[in-house]
Amino acid sequence: MGLFGFLRKKNAPLPEPAFVEKRLLPRWKIASPAKVKWQGGKDYIVCEVRDLNMKGLSLAIADKIPGSNLHMELYFNEKYFFDIEASVIWSKEEGAKKIYGLKFSKVRDSDKEKIYQMIKENFPGCLGSFL
């Protein structure tokens, strides 16, 4: 190293990757329009499901979600209906929309099967990367 080795230019640290997937079961990126109704709510609210798997989903919505533990009805394409209980894990804002990461706390086995069928029919490219 020598007497003046401390003056040498140090290597700059490598930049961190923008996103690192930490989930054991990665989510399918579907970006699909949907409708949601909270328990006790009267009307369905238009939203977007950005990604989904059997353990949770990412939901983009204009309104604030009413609480951190939710019971909701989720509709896709007027064909698929899911009755789900979930908890809010994370949230952020992008412009006028609020984005929420939801973890399912209770999903019936029949709803899990319907999720798989919906992905298989409407987003067939998603299944190949994780099976």
Disulfide bonds with the S-S distance in Angstrom:
none
